[in-house]
């Protein structure tokens, strides 16, 4: 039996026999004679400066969200899970008076305290212009990874990363980021000489670099393109179908709640897992990825967790 043939029930039963529960967070699972590596990926998107939780009388998200509560959930997961990757898919800024007054500084400082590993740029990261983003960027203790914005002729040149390679346990993880076209969405005076490069071409080029030249086991795309459009406009679904090596797409922009995440067949006939957690930080996405280094097969168990105050 291959790892891809293990369904949820079989996988949980096999894990129990091995002395490891599915959610226990231990890095290795003995399945027969094979060594399976585990990675827990936590993700957010479109939090839009929602630092405080929603009030109890909110019609949509009563008592939900808030940075402090999210931090508590993340801390609890880290206590039982050795290899955790914490990522954000953009639009960290704009939506509450916190951004209007402080320009994004508290958001980045709090995300740094939570231990974010990386984020990509959403269109609202440009709301105070390139100079406004650059001013608060030193408060981010994590990189912004964006592959299809060319900042060469701007003040952000060299301030972001086109890709990032990380190691968690014995897994080598490649990360790249894709941003939405800014023209018509963001004022030209705000993004200045930033050049938008076709995200499909960039995704194919960067994923090939990460897999074939840098030898990454797992490749993750942080996307702020949006999940899917009826017009066929480039989106997470389009990127999934037109790439070969990208394993996971963590998306944003369309405020889509994917629970469970979508599974889209890529150009190589393999499944790409696409996750997005809705809006305003009221949910935390989680993907538990199990990887067989012998044959590069993966099994992904996914869900979203409500950020909620049960005592409210």
N, C-alpha and C positions, 0 to 999 in steps of 0.2 A: 504494500500500500504506500502511495506517495503522500507527501504532506498536503498537497492540494485536494486529495481525495478524503481527507479527514473532515467530516462534518462537525458541527458544533457539539453534538452529543458524544460522538466518538472521541473527539479531541479532549473534552472534559473528563471522560471516563479514563482515557489513556493517561492523562495528567495525574488523576487521582491515584492510579495504580503506581505511578512513578513517585508518588509522595508529594506531588505539587499540584495545588489547585490552580484553575485557569487564571484567577485574578491575584494570585499570591505575589506576582512580581519577581520571582526568582529568575535569574538570567538564562539558565540552561535547563532544558528538559530532555531527559533520556527517552528517546523513542526507538526501541530496538537497540541497534548498535550505533545509531546516528546521534549526533550532537546538534541540538537545536538551540539557537541563540534567541533571546527575547529582548525586545525594545518596546517601551511604552511611550507613545507619542501623545502629548496633550496639546490641544490647539484652541485658539480663539480667533475671532474676526469681528470687525465692525463694532467695536465696543463704544466708539463715538463719545469718548470722555465721560462715560457713565461711571464715575468713581463711587458715588453713593448708591445704595440699593434703591429700588423703586419703593414708594410708600405703600402702606397696606391697602389704600383705597384705589390704587392704580387699576384701571379696567383690564389691562392686558398682562401685566407682570407684577402682581401684588407681592411685596416682600422679596422680590427676586433681584439677583445681581449684586453688584458692589465689589470693589477691588479687595476689600478686607476678607470677605467671605470666599472669594475665589482663591485668595492666598491660603486660606485655611484648608480648603479642599486639596489644593496642590500639595501642601505640606503633608497632609495625611497620606496621600498617594506615595510621596517620596519616602515616607517612613517604612513602607513595606515593599517598595519597588526600586531596585538598585539603578536601573538604566532608564532614566526618564529624559525625554526631549520635549521642551516647552517652546511652542512656536505661535506666531501671530500673523494673520494674512491681511493686515492693513486696515485703514480707516480707524486708527487709534484716536485720532483727533476729531474735534467738532461735535457739538450736540448738547453741551451743558455750559453754564457760566464758567466752569473751571477752565475751559479752553479760552473763552473770551477774555478772561482776566490774566491767565498765566501762560497761554500760548502753547500748552502741551508739556510743560515742565513736570507737573506732578504725575501725569500719566507715565512718562518715561522713567521717572524716579521709582514709582511703585512697581512697575514691571521689572525694573532692575532688581529690586528687593525680592520679587517673586522668583527670580532666577531664569528669566526668559533667555533662551539660547540664540534666537534670531527672530526677525520680523521682516516683512516686505512692506513696500509703500503703497498705500491707497491714494485715491485722488484727493482725499481731504487732508493728507499730509502736506499738500501744497496750499492750503487755505490762507496761510500767512506769508506766502511766497517762499522762494528759496532761502532768502535771508532769515525769515522767521523759523524755518525748519533747522537751518544751520545753527541758529542761536541756541536752540534747546537740545540739539543733538548730543552735546557733551554729557547730558544727564542720562543717556542711554548706555547702560553697561552691557550692551549686546549689539551686534551689527544689524544694519538694514541691508538685506540681500535683494538686489533688483537687477535683473539681467538684461532687460530690453529698454531701459531708459539710458540714453547716452548723455552723461553730464559733462562731457569733455570741455565744452565751451562755457561752463557755468561755475559758480562758486562751490558747487557740490562735487566737483571733480575730485576723485580719490577719497570721498567721504563715505561712500557706500561700497558694497562688494558685489561683483557679478555672480559669484557662487561661493560656497563655503563647504569645506570638507571637515567632518567631525568624527570622532571615535567614541562610541559608547559600548563598554564591554569589549567584545572581540568583533564588533561590527564597525565597518567603515561606511559612513553615511554622507552622501552628496546632497547638497541643498542648492536650489536656484529659485529665483523669484521672477514673476511676470506681472507687469502693471498694465492697467487699461489705457487706451488712447486718451490723451489729455485734451486734444483739440475739440472744442465744442462742449467740453465738460468742465474745464478749468480755464479761467481767464489767462490769456497769453502773457499778461504782465506778471502772473504768479509763477508760471513754469519757465518763462524766459526762453533761453536757447536750448532747453532740454529737448532731445530728439527721441521720438518714439520709434522703436525698431520692431518689425513684424514678430509677434510672440511665437508663432509656429516655427519660423526659421531659427529663432534664438533657442527655443526649447530643444529642437533637434540637435543643434550644434553643441549646446552646453551638456545635455544628457550624454551625448557621445563622448565628450571630453571626460566627464565624471566616471563613466563606465569603462570605456576602452583604454583611456590613457592614465587615469588616476585610480582605477581599480576599486571603485565603490561597490559595496554589497547592495545597498539600498539607496534609491534616488527619490527625493521628495521635492515637489514643486510647491512653493508658496505663491498662490495666485490671487490677484485682485482683478481678474477679468470678468467675474460673474459665472454662475453655474451653467446656464444654457439660455439661448435666445431663439425665438421662432424664426427670426430673420436669417439664422445661420451665422450671425456675427461670432467672431472668435471668442471662445469661452472655455471653461474647464473641460466640458465634454469634447469640444473640438481638439483641445490639446491632448487629451487622453487618447483619442482615436488616431491622432497623427504622429504620436511618438512611439518609441520602441522600448526604452529602458526606464522610463519614469514609473515608479511603483505606486506612489501616493501623491494626490493633489489635495492640498488644504486650501480652500477657496474663501472668497469674500465678495463684497460689492453688491450682490443681489439679495443679501439678507435671507438666504435660503436656509431652512432647517432640514438637514439630511440626517435622519435618524431612523433606520441605519444609513450609513454612507452609501452612495451609489457605486456600482461596479460596472465599468465600461471596458469593452474589449479594445486593446490597442492594436497598432499596426503589426505587431508580432503575434497576435492571437492570445495575449495574456490579459488578465484582469487588472485594471487600474482602479484603486479605491479613492473615491472623491468624498471629502468631508467638508461640511460647512455648518456652523452652529447658530445661524440666525442673526440676532441683532442685540446690541447693547450689553453683551457680557452676561446674559442671564443663563447661559449654558456653557459648559466646558466640554469640548470634544475629547474623546479618548480612542486611540487605536493601539491595540496590543498586537505587535507583529512578531511572529515566530519564523525564523529563517534557518533553513538547512544549508550550511556552508558547503556541504558535499555536492549538492546538485542545484543550489540557488533557488529552491522552491520556497514559497512563503505561504503562511496562513495568517489571516488578519481577523481579529475579533474586535468589533467596534461598537461604541455607544456614545450618547451625550448624557451629561449629568446636569440636572437643574441646580443652579446656585441659589439656594433658598434658605431662609431663616425659619426653621421649624418652631422656634419659640416666639415668633412675632405674632 
